[in-house]
């Protein structure tokens, strides 16, 4: 049942994304939005039902080239199994899936977690508890240091990833092995005077002829593949520096270090490779970071530019 819903969801979402109906036809935009939102709700309850009707299976492949890591927090932990479930159904399987959690947020360790999530440990999910809380940075911070020679794919905890999410990333990597690879991107834009535009105006439209590029930002939600060995600047793991400058904006922090390490970003033709888990956006970083009025991303980018002069690196 889940796959017909996914197809309908993709129809409405992709049609809207390709044609930019919000700017051209508000009626069709409204219909498309209602369509894919209803699919999100139907899919959520379909997945919930499948929890009782089917059992997980081992989703680690020792021959795989990638490790998948993610993190979460208490308000999302009850539905996190849905994201994990989507990774076990990928057409390209990882060799490890690691969930990093803060012991500060889950003081009872495994006893703090729901059974719906714990049952996936039997089938290949590793759960590691860490001191302190580095917020979204946890999903790459420890894995990059523990597995420095591997390919790391980070994913978000509020999404169900469609079957080709990981295969898309590995295919991009094979084409551009010296680049960070992303399914979803934004293009960092400047105005005619050479000033960087606000984050909300960075477009998702790009030309494949421009790949790979330093002006492409890898957006974590779609899944991002990092060849860990390319990152040489160890200050990216400076906890105090992270907390002082970019605690809630891991995408921008990593982008700064991609520029410092001369690592470009590559992507492929547009594919929408995930579905938002219904109810997961009650608390979200996106609502603060991307919001035009709050503009956290713009503030963080300005701080990172003061630190590293990343605007100059981009223009070079």
LINBELJO-V901892 format. One record per residue. N is the residue number from 1. RES is the residue in one letter. SS is DSSP state (H for helix, E for strand, - for the rest). D_CENTER is the distance of its C-alpha to the mean C-alpha in Angstrom with 1 decimal. Layout:
# LINBELJO-V901892
n->[N	N]
res->[RES	RES]
ss->[SS	SS]
d_center->[D_CENTER	D_CENTER]
This chain:
# LINBELJO-V901892
n->[1	2	3	4	5	6	7	8	9	10	11	12	13	14	15	16	17	18	19	20	21	22	23	24	25	26	27	28	29	30	31	32	33	34	35	36	37	38	39	40	41	42	43	44	45	46	47	48	49	50	51	52	53	54	55	56	57	58	59	60	61	62	63	64	65	66	67	68	69	70	71	72	73	74	75	76	77	78	79	80	81	82	83	84	85	86	87	88	89	90	91	92	93	94	95	96	97	98	99	100	101	102	103	104	105	106	107	108	109	110	111	112	113	114	115	116	117	118	119	120	121	122	123	124	125	126	127	128	129	130	131	132	133	134	135	136	137	138	139	140	141	142	143	144	145	146	147	148	149	150	151	152	153	154	155	156	157	158	159	160	161	162	163	164	165	166	167	168	169	170	171	172	173	174	175	176	177	178	179	180	181	182	183	184	185	186	187	188	189	190	191	192	193	194	195	196	197	198	199	200	201	202	203	204	205	206	207	208	209	210	211	212	213	214	215	216	217	218	219	220	221	222	223	224	225	226	227	228	229	230	231	232	233	234	235	236	237	238	239	240	241	242	243	244	245	246	247	248	249	250	251	252	253	254	255	256	257	258	259	260	261	262	263	264	265	266	267	268	269	270	271	272	273	274	275	276	277	278	279	280	281	282	283	284	285	286	287	288	289	290	291	292	293	294	295	296	297	298	299	300	301	302	303	304	305	306	307	308	309	310	311	312	313	314	315	316]
res->[X	X	X	X	X	X	X	X	X	X	X	X	X	X	X	X	X	X	X	X	X	X	X	X	X	X	X	X	X	X	X	X	X	X	X	X	X	X	X	X	X	X	X	X	X	X	X	X	X	X	X	X	X	X	X	X	X	X	X	X	X	X	X	X	X	X	X	X	X	X	X	X	X	X	X	X	X	X	X	X	X	X	X	X	X	X	X	X	X	X	X	X	X	X	X	X	X	X	X	X	X	X	X	X	X	X	X	X	X	X	X	X	X	X	X	X	X	X	X	X	X	X	X	X	X	X	X	X	X	X	X	X	X	X	X	X	X	X	X	X	X	X	X	X	X	X	X	X	X	X	X	X	X	X	X	X	X	X	X	X	X	X	X	X	X	X	X	X	X	X	X	X	X	X	X	X	X	X	X	X	X	X	X	X	X	X	X	X	X	X	X	X	X	X	X	X	X	X	X	X	X	X	X	X	X	X	X	X	X	X	X	X	X	X	X	X	X	X	X	X	X	X	X	X	X	X	X	X	X	X	X	X	X	X	X	X	X	X	X	X	X	X	X	X	X	X	X	X	X	X	X	X	X	X	X	X	X	X	X	X	X	X	X	X	X	X	X	X	X	X	X	X	X	X	X	X	X	X	X	X	X	X	X	X	X	X	X	X	X	X	X	X	X	X	X	X	X	X	X	X	X	X	X	X	X	X	X	X	X	X	X	X	X	X	X	X]
ss->[-	H	H	H	H	H	H	H	H	H	H	H	H	H	H	H	H	H	H	-	H	H	H	H	-	H	H	H	H	H	H	H	H	H	H	H	H	H	H	H	H	H	H	H	H	H	H	H	H	H	H	H	H	-	-	-	-	-	-	-	-	-	-	-	-	E	E	E	E	E	E	-	-	H	H	H	H	H	H	H	H	H	H	H	H	H	H	H	-	-	-	-	-	-	-	E	E	E	E	E	E	E	-	-	-	-	-	-	H	H	H	H	-	-	H	H	H	H	H	H	H	H	H	-	E	E	E	E	E	E	-	-	-	-	H	H	H	H	H	H	H	H	H	H	H	H	-	-	-	-	E	E	E	E	-	-	-	-	E	E	E	-	-	-	H	H	H	H	H	H	H	H	H	H	H	-	-	-	-	E	E	E	-	-	E	E	E	-	-	E	-	-	-	-	-	E	-	-	H	H	H	-	E	-	-	-	-	H	H	H	-	-	E	-	-	E	E	E	-	H	H	H	-	E	E	E	E	H	H	H	-	-	-	H	H	H	H	-	H	H	H	H	H	H	H	-	-	-	-	H	H	H	H	H	H	H	H	H	H	H	-	-	-	-	E	E	-	-	-	-	-	-	-	E	E	E	-	-	-	H	H	H	-	-	-	H	H	H	H	-	-	-	-	-	-	H	H	H	H	H	H	H	H	H	H	H	H	H	-	H	H	H	H	H	H	-]
d_center->[25.7	21.9	21.9	24.3	22.3	19.2	21.5	22.8	19.5	18.5	21.9	21.7	18.1	18.6	22.2	21.2	18.4	20.8	23.9	22.7	25.1	24.5	26.5	28.9	29.7	28.9	30.5	28.3	25.2	26.3	27.0	23.7	21.9	24.2	23.7	20.0	20.1	23.0	21.1	18.3	21.1	23.0	20.1	19.4	23.1	23.4	20.8	22.7	25.8	24.6	24.0	27.8	28.8	27.0	26.2	23.2	23.9	23.1	19.8	20.2	21.6	23.5	23.7	19.9	18.6	15.2	14.1	11.0	10.2	8.8	10.7	12.2	15.3	18.6	18.1	15.4	16.8	19.2	16.8	14.2	16.3	15.2	11.6	13.5	16.0	13.8	13.0	16.8	17.5	15.8	18.3	17.3	17.1	15.9	18.7	17.1	14.5	14.6	13.9	14.7	16.5	18.8	22.5	23.2	21.3	22.5	26.0	27.3	24.8	24.5	27.1	24.6	22.4	23.1	24.8	22.3	19.7	22.4	23.7	20.8	22.0	24.9	22.9	20.7	18.3	18.8	18.6	19.3	20.5	20.5	22.8	21.8	18.5	16.0	13.7	9.9	11.4	12.5	9.6	10.8	14.2	16.3	15.0	15.6	19.0	20.0	19.2	19.9	20.9	18.1	15.1	11.9	8.7	6.0	4.2	4.6	8.4	9.4	8.9	11.2	10.2	13.2	15.3	14.6	10.9	11.7	15.1	13.8	11.9	15.1	17.3	15.9	16.3	19.9	20.7	19.3	19.5	19.6	16.4	12.7	11.4	8.7	8.9	8.3	10.2	12.7	16.1	17.6	21.0	24.4	27.5	30.9	31.9	29.1	27.3	23.5	22.6	20.8	17.0	17.7	19.7	17.2	17.3	14.9	18.1	18.8	21.3	20.6	23.7	21.9	19.5	18.7	18.9	18.5	18.1	14.8	11.7	8.4	5.9	2.5	2.6	4.7	4.2	6.1	9.7	11.7	15.5	16.3	19.9	19.4	18.7	22.2	22.1	22.3	22.3	18.5	19.1	21.7	20.9	23.3	22.0	18.4	20.0	22.4	20.1	16.4	15.9	13.4	11.7	9.9	8.5	12.3	13.7	12.2	13.3	16.7	17.1	16.2	19.1	21.3	20.9	21.4	18.3	17.4	14.3	14.8	13.6	15.7	17.3	15.5	14.1	12.5	10.8	10.0	12.1	11.7	13.7	16.9	17.7	14.4	14.4	17.7	16.0	12.9	12.0	11.5	15.2	16.3	14.3	14.6	18.0	20.8	23.3	21.4	19.6	17.8	15.7	19.1	20.8	18.3	18.5	22.3	22.4	20.5	22.9	25.8	24.8	23.9	25.3	22.1	23.5	26.4	24.2	22.5	25.9	27.4]
